Amino acid sequence: MRIGIVCPYSWDVPGGVQFHVRDLAEVFIGQGHDVSVLAPADEDSDLPSYLTSCGRAVPVRYNGSVARLTFGPVTSARVTRWLETGGFDVVHLHEPVTPSVSLMALWAAEEPVVATFHTSTVRSRAMHAANPLLRPSLEKIRARIAVSEDAARTVRRHLGGDTYIIPNGVHVDAFDVAPRRPGWTGTPDAPTLAFLGRVDEPRKGLGVALAALPAVLDVHPRARLLVAGPGEADDLLKRVEPRVAAATVVLGAVSDADKASLLRSVDAYLAPHLGGESFGIVLVEAMAAGAPVVASDLSAFVAVLDGGRVGVTFEAGSAAALGEAVVGLLADPARREHLSREGRDRARTFDWSRVSGQVMAVYETVLEGAHAELAEPPRGLWSRFVRSVPGTGGS
Amino acid sequence: MSDVDILQVTTFVVIVLIVAAWYLSYAAARLDRLHAKAEGAMSALDAQLVRRAEATLELANSGALDPATALLLADAATESVERTTEHPLAEDLLDGQHFGGREEVESALSEVLSVTLTDDVVTRLRADGDELVDESLDRIASSALRVRMARRFHNDAVREVRRVRGKWVVRVFRLAGHAALPERVEFDDDLPSALAR
């Protein structure tokens, strides 16, 4: 099958949507499909052969934060050329209402369109503004996928209607077989905990983890918190007790292999996020590596943890509750063992082998419907004029 | 002076008429495409339902199941196959996309599949290593998954058609022609948990 995938965010910057698109494309290529990805990217950088750049991304203020997007006539022309030369059976757009290249592709596409919605921002002005300017284009989408119940709810609130939920994928085996690092492995009297994510983004909750640490150190004075992720942690560490700063090991940004090893080694993975998470892929990665998960009770996290069954959840933002949960878990090796085993099992649900199969089933269902439609080419000049309004799917 | 006025007014009226005609044709074409999408989604749903029933019959007739289970499955699947052949979809499509009252039959098949193909039964069937049985289980699983998807995509297309048809321009100028108003299709499409992975 010839598949065209469009990613609205800059390929050069790490992010959930970008990783999802990359993995999906590579899995399908591995299965023998013909895949081309269109995304904003710096053409000088080392790009995979399946990627077509639609130009360099520009940082713009959008929906309350700065996003790296592309727009403008040059990009628009590139999108049209990519679609024309691609000859795709199906075009899969990610985040189609972001004012970037996905939206342009939706506007221009004549192929059957599948769209995946990732965000669960409550205040998604973009989706709201989408009415009624984008309505006719949105009607071209034949199948709408949401990555979680939270993302589906956002779509329902702003655009109305149903979505089919297909979760994000993880290469489970890569985490399952990662080697343990002696320096990161905990012992009964010196347990290790892991935090992953941008350290200077309050939403990721490092502050909560640091505030919970004193309670843990009271019971386990030699415990360590290993912090992996980009950003400056100095400011945060300056404000905490000296023993907490001493127990915190800042690793900085780590490679995928190191991340897997870290999760394989520690006694527990902490996800103290405060909100704004629509899925929680790191939780799946931690489970795949066999790390017991202690997570805030965001609805997306509870869903990934199968209703909270395969992890420990605590009230989001409460350092006291996190401290108590961690102390309780460290005191109970049998429970850790149990969570680790159940978590590995649960992570299988999110393995790419299963997730890609479901995405392919969506493509096939959509194509079946598209082929069943009567192909009626427009007759006459007027008819062509009427049908060729950009963004309405005319041909 | 009055000549110019008449010319101006005529030009204005002609422009308004052209714009109005264009808008009406555009709205009709848009609605037409939405109808086509809903019909396509319905026929995809139908095709998967037929596949599911056929695969179920195949499993029932394979001899790998006990006679009671086989009979339950065969009964529900035959009902579904018969309803499709008695009320061919082409007819439904022409008189406007009705599911032909098949909801109950398809719900019944979903239910029987869930009750009979429990985790234990499927594990045992898989362990036997019979290629034909394995294949029919795979086909039931894949078609049942696609039924779930197709039904949602269809209902979403129906929502869009109904929204556009609710507009006053569409109603006043009868842009929908004789096409009947499509309806959502609601039935139990849960997969047996053993086949959901």
Boltz contact constraints between the chains, C-beta under 6 A:
constraints:
  - contact:
      token1: [A, 139]
      token2: [B, 34]
      max_distance: 6.0
  - contact:
      token1: [A, 139]
      token2: [B, 160]
      max_distance: 6.0
  - contact:
      token1: [A, 143]
      token2: [B, 153]
      max_distance: 6.0
  - contact:
      token1: [A, 161]
      token2: [B, 156]
      max_distance: 6.0
  - contact:
      token1: [A, 161]
      token2: [B, 159]
      max_distance: 6.0
  - contact:
      token1: [A, 162]
      token2: [B, 152]
      max_distance: 6.0
  - contact:
      token1: [A, 162]
      token2: [B, 156]
      max_distance: 6.0
  - contact:
      token1: [A, 164]
      token2: [B, 149]
      max_distance: 6.0
  - contact:
      token1: [A, 164]
      token2: [B, 152]
      max_distance: 6.0
  - contact:
      token1: [A, 361]
      token2: [B, 145]
      max_distance: 6.0
  - contact:
      token1: [A, 361]
      token2: [B, 146]
      max_distance: 6.0
  - contact:
      token1: [A, 362]
      token2: [B, 149]
      max_distance: 6.0
  - contact:
      token1: [A, 365]
      token2: [B, 44]
      max_distance: 6.0
  - contact:
      token1: [A, 365]
      token2: [B, 146]
      max_distance: 6.0
  - contact:
      token1: [A, 365]
      token2: [B, 149]
      max_distance: 6.0
  - contact:
      token1: [A, 365]
      token2: [B, 150]
      max_distance: 6.0
  - contact:
      token1: [A, 368]
      token2: [B, 44]
      max_distance: 6.0
  - contact:
      token1: [A, 368]
      token2: [B, 47]
      max_distance: 6.0
  - contact:
      token1: [A, 369]
      token2: [B, 40]
      max_distance: 6.0
  - contact:
      token1: [A, 369]
      token2: [B, 41]
      max_distance: 6.0
  - contact:
      token1: [A, 369]
      token2: [B, 44]
      max_distance: 6.0
  - contact:
      token1: [A, 370]
      token2: [B, 40]
      max_distance: 6.0
  - contact:
      token1: [A, 372]
      token2: [B, 40]
      max_distance: 6.0
  - contact:
      token1: [A, 372]
      token2: [B, 43]
      max_distance: 6.0
  - contact:
      token1: [A, 373]
      token2: [B, 36]
      max_distance: 6.0
  - contact:
      token1: [A, 373]
      token2: [B, 40]
      max_distance: 6.0
  - contact:
      token1: [A, 386]
      token2: [B, 25]
      max_distance: 6.0
  - contact:
      token1: [A, 386]
      token2: [B, 26]
      max_distance: 6.0
  - contact:
      token1: [A, 386]
      token2: [B, 29]
      max_distance: 6.0
  - contact:
      token1: [A, 387]
      token2: [B, 29]
      max_distance: 6.0
